[in-house]
């Protein structure tokens, strides 16, 4: 019984990581590009790096919404059906 609970928790964490990875990677890439642009131009405005990252992460989330939904439904089916 304890092993089953640990397997369920591990599966939940893995699916969460699998779903979050593309969103976080997009924020990382955009943040890196903006940071390089800020270093080159010597503009150190905090909102200049924050807003593009949030916009990119929202855009990636919207683009992957179908895939995310599919992953979550499949996970829920595995949890409840067996």
C-alpha positions in Angstrom: 0.0 0.0 0.0 2.8 2.4 0.9 4.6 1.5 -2.4 1.5 2.3 -4.3 1.2 5.7 -2.7 4.9 6.5 -3.5 4.4 5.4 -7.1 1.3 7.7 -7.4 3.3 10.6 -5.9 6.2 9.9 -8.2 3.9 9.7 -11.2 2.2 13.0 -10.3 5.6 14.8 -9.9 6.9 13.4 -13.2 3.8 14.5 -15.2 4.0 17.9 -13.6 7.6 18.2 -14.6 6.9 16.9 -18.1 4.1 19.5 -18.5 6.0 22.4 -17.0 9.3 21.9 -18.9 8.4 23.5 -22.2 6.9 26.5 -20.5 9.9 27.0 -18.2 12.4 26.5 -21.0 10.7 29.2 -23.1 11.0 31.6 -20.1 14.6 30.7 -19.7 15.5 31.2 -23.3 13.7 34.6 -23.6 15.3 35.7 -20.3 18.7 34.8 -21.6 18.1 36.7 -24.9 16.8 39.8 -23.1 19.7 39.7 -20.6 22.2 39.6 -23.4 20.4 42.5 -25.1 20.4 44.4 -21.8 24.1 43.8 -21.3 24.9 44.9 -24.9 22.8 48.1 -24.7 23.5 48.7 -20.9 19.8 49.2 -20.2 19.1 47.7 -16.8 15.3 48.0 -16.5 13.8 45.2 -14.5 10.4 45.2 -16.3 12.2 44.8 -19.6 13.2 41.3 -18.7 10.1 40.3 -16.8 7.4 41.2 -19.3 8.8 39.3 -22.3 9.3 36.2 -20.2 5.7 36.2 -18.9 4.4 36.9 -22.4 6.4 34.0 -23.9 5.4 31.6 -21.2 1.7 32.5 -21.7 2.1 32.1 -25.4 3.7 28.7 -25.1 1.0 27.6 -22.6 -1.7 28.6 -25.0 0.0 26.9 -27.9 0.4 23.6 -25.9 -3.0 23.7 -24.2 -4.3 20.7 -26.2 -1.2 18.6 -25.4 -1.3 19.6 -21.7 -5.0 18.7 -21.5 -4.3 15.4 -23.1 -1.5 14.6 -20.7 -3.6 15.5 -17.7 -6.6 13.5 -18.8 -4.5 10.5 -19.5 -2.9 10.8 -16.1 -6.3 11.1 -14.4 -7.5 8.0 -16.3 -4.5 6.0 -15.1 -5.1 7.1 -11.5 -8.8 6.4 -11.3 -9.3 3.5 -13.8 -6.1 1.7 -13.0 
